[in-house]
């Protein structure tokens, strides 16, 4: 908030006081909690880790509403809370109808909330606070549940710090390349923060269509792909271990899905539109990368495309980036395991005595992980169906309802129907925004972290 205050001071001067007051409130709250509890000992259990992480994300999102409310830029609490959660969860859907009317400080604040949320609030804290060592692994596990992650409890702070350094360096590089392409420095900073966090807030109402430059779109595509890549692989890439990166099955599948869906969307657009082939390639690649990485940027209104082509993009709403990336959704690793397990079950029907194991990166996948993936998929689809039924009550439109629920769960941004790229989330009733806010948090923390604290057994001794 103080960074946003400095940006406000150096630019148009608007909302400087609002950020100062918001920073003062959060500093007072944090100081009270810190000095009240810093002498306490003990450790954080796994169960407490789930509760702490859930409460951290809720409270941070509530604090994030303060600049909007105090400044009057978003005067209604429901709208301000929705905007805050959308930023921190990197969903990127907005209730603001005129982006250009916002102050520079507020636009920077929106971008910064995404950037912090992209890598994770707890991950950010673990990178520089040794005091969390008492429960670092429990908090890390609850915020980055994924399919698998190495046990790094002995060096959790070092791992978090290295990942954040790479994240910061890539963001700085994105700023430089966008600026060299003719995008103003302030817009370059905001879009770099948004791109590396796989989110979609822009400084312009028209989004990236405001800059029709092929170079700028190419830079954004490149960094969206990077943001959707497992940051452990990026760490290996930085250290020159190229073979390990390109031999990773999830990474190869990630690139294969991008290429495959781009070809399908390109073919569909080529047949159903009269646009030049060059523009069709650009739109197809950009939109496929934007959706599969859950960034949510748009260069064209895909809801105006042929229904079959729009449906192809909608399928990608359920994919997401790689495990350990800033992308949301189910994650590519889960998709691979689901497909392999389904194929093996089909094969077992033909060869009931065959001994078959699901393998990933050449290693047998633990049956418990397969069970976890299947449970995650079932929960995901159950929440999607129930959420869609609830949103139909508020919107009265099937396309818009299933689109906005899938978009919120996958932290994507734009949906379908009236809530597509050309639509406005400001028209959603308050009760609907509350539902979508819950779905965004549920999707960002990958279901289990929040669902587990809603079960009665969690609260029993």
Secondary structure, 3 states (H helix, E strand, C coil): CHHHHHHHHHCCCCCHHHHHHHHHHHHHHHHHHHHHHCCCCCCCCHHHHHHHHHHHHHHHHHHHCHHHHHHCCCCCHHHHHHHHHHHHCCCCCCCCCCHHHCCHHHHHHHHHHHHHHHHCHHHHHHCCCHHHHHCHHHHHHHHCCCCCCCCCHHHHHHHHHHHHHHHHHHHHHHHHHHHHCCCCHHHHHHHHHHHHCCCCCCCCCCHHHHCCCHHHHHHHHHHHHHHCCCHHHHHHHHCCCHHHHHCCHHHHHHHHHHHHHHHHHHHHHHHHCCCCHHHHHHHHHHHHHHHHCCCCCCCCCHHHCCHHHHHHHHHHCCCCCCCCCCCCCCCHHHHHHHHHHHHHHHHHHHCCCCCCCCEECCEECCHHHHHHHHHHHHHHHHHHHHHHHHHHHHHCCHHHHHHHHHHHHCCCCCCCHHHCCCCCHHHCCHHHHHHHHHHHHHHHCCCHHHHHHHCHHHHCC
